[in-house]
Amino acid sequence: MELAAAIMTSPVVTVSPDTSVHDVAVLLSSKRYGSLPVVDAQGRVLGVVTEESMIRRAAEIHLPRHLEFLGSIIYLENPQQFTDKADAILALTAADIMEKHFTAIHTDVPVDVVATRLLAEDLRRLLVTGEDGLLLGIITRADIVRQLALSDRLPDAEV
């Protein structure tokens, strides 16, 4: 049974927390990456900047709908969404725009478990980290497909 270490991409292209949002966008688009891990000087993962993070920055911003009643404001929508959108628009660095919640696994996780997690959690990628939080690699859905293509797990149909 193959393990995550066998199919992960390593080394991983990363950015530092102080990398400008513009430089992150250039790197994402020029290399056609879907995400970039943000790491500290020691290589520990702090977060991930995704295409979705960047697109949120370009989306229209709408003030939350509200009612004024007896001198009070009653929000009909969650005002936190407006705050999050404003933060994204004002972001200057990778640290400002990165998603702090990311999914990571260790190198000894079987590939079938990796594939199951990608599907069950609707993830595009899993970071591979050591016990110390250091980034060791990344596994994307494309890595799983590549592994399947190279293995004998798929039938070879003759047409």
C-alpha positions in Angstrom: 0.0 0.0 0.0 1.5 3.3 -1.1 1.8 6.1 1.4 1.4 9.9 1.1 5.2 10.3 1.0 5.4 8.4 -2.2 3.0 10.7 -4.2 3.5 14.1 -2.6 5.0 16.9 -4.5 8.2 18.1 -2.8 9.7 20.7 -2.4 6.6 22.9 -2.3 6.6 26.4 -3.7 5.7 28.6 -0.7 5.4 32.3 0.2 6.2 34.1 3.4 3.6 36.0 5.5 5.0 39.3 4.2 4.8 38.5 0.5 2.6 41.1 -1.2 -0.9 40.0 -2.4 0.2 41.2 -5.9 3.2 38.8 -5.9 1.0 36.0 -4.6 -1.4 36.6 -7.5 1.4 36.7 -10.0 2.9 33.4 -8.7 -0.5 31.7 -8.6 -1.4 32.7 -12.2 2.0 32.3 -13.8 2.6 28.8 -12.4 -1.1 27.8 -12.6 -1.2 26.8 -8.9 -4.5 26.6 -7.1 -2.9 27.5 -3.8 0.3 28.5 -2.0 1.2 27.6 1.5 2.3 30.4 3.7 5.3 29.4 5.9 7.4 31.1 8.6 11.2 31.3 8.4 11.6 27.8 9.8 9.2 26.3 7.2 6.2 25.8 9.6 2.8 26.2 7.9 0.9 29.3 9.0 -1.9 29.2 6.4 -2.8 28.8 2.7 -3.6 31.4 0.1 -6.0 29.9 -2.5 -7.4 31.0 -5.7 -10.7 31.5 -3.9 -9.0 33.8 -1.4 -7.8 35.9 -4.3 -11.2 35.8 -6.1 -12.9 37.0 -3.0 -10.8 40.1 -3.3 -12.2 40.9 -6.7 -15.9 40.1 -5.9 -18.4 42.9 -5.4 -19.0 44.1 -1.9 -22.5 44.7 -0.6 -23.4 46.4 2.6 -25.5 44.1 4.8 -29.2 44.6 4.5 -30.7 46.0 7.6 -33.8 47.7 9.1 -33.9 50.7 11.4 -36.4 50.2 14.1 -36.9 52.5 17.1 -33.4 53.9 16.7 -31.8 50.5 16.5 -30.3 48.7 13.6 -31.5 45.1 12.9 -29.2 43.3 10.5 -31.0 40.9 8.1 -27.7 39.4 7.0 -24.6 38.5 8.9 -22.5 41.6 9.1 -19.4 39.5 9.6 -19.6 38.6 5.9 -19.2 42.3 5.1 -16.3 42.6 7.5 -14.6 39.5 6.0 -15.0 40.9 2.5 -13.7 44.3 3.5 -10.6 42.6 5.1 -10.0 40.8 1.8 -10.2 43.9 -0.2 -7.8 45.8 2.1 -5.3 42.9 2.4 -1.8 43.8 1.5 0.2 40.6 2.3 -0.2 36.9 2.2 -0.7 36.9 6.0 -3.7 39.2 5.6 -5.4 37.1 3.0 -4.4 33.5 3.9 -6.8 30.9 5.2 -5.6 30.0 8.7 -7.5 26.8 8.8 -6.0 24.2 6.5 -5.9 20.4 6.3 -2.6 18.6 6.8 -1.6 15.0 7.0 1.6 13.1 7.7 3.8 11.2 5.3 2.7 7.8 6.6 -1.0 8.1 5.6 -2.1 5.5 3.0 -3.0 7.0 -0.4 -6.5 5.5 -0.3 -7.1 7.4 3.0 -5.8 10.6 1.3 -8.2 10.1 -1.7 -11.1 9.5 0.7 -10.4 12.6 2.6 -10.1 14.7 -0.5 -13.5 13.6 -1.6 -15.3 13.4 1.7 -14.1 16.9 2.8 -14.3 18.4 -0.8 -10.7 19.4 -0.6 -8.5 20.3 -3.6 -5.2 19.6 -1.7 -3.7 18.3 1.5 -0.5 19.7 3.0 1.9 17.1 4.2 3.7 18.1 7.4 6.0 16.6 9.9 5.2 16.2 13.6 6.9 19.6 14.2 4.5 21.4 11.7 7.2 21.7 9.0 5.9 21.6 5.5 7.2 18.4 3.7 5.0 18.3 0.6 1.6 18.7 -0.9 -0.9 16.3 -2.4 -3.5 17.5 -4.9 -6.2 15.6 -6.7 -4.0 15.5 -9.7 -1.4 13.6 -7.7 -4.0 10.9 -7.0 -5.0 10.6 -10.6 -1.3 10.4 -11.6 -0.7 7.7 -9.1 -3.7 5.7 -10.5 -2.4 6.1 -14.0 0.9 4.7 -13.1 -0.5 1.8 -11.0 -2.3 -1.3 -12.1 -5.4 -0.4 -10.1 -7.3 0.6 -13.2 -8.5 -1.8 -15.8 -6.9 -1.4 -19.3 -9.8 -1.6 -21.7 -9.1 -2.7 -25.3 -11.4 -0.9 -27.8 
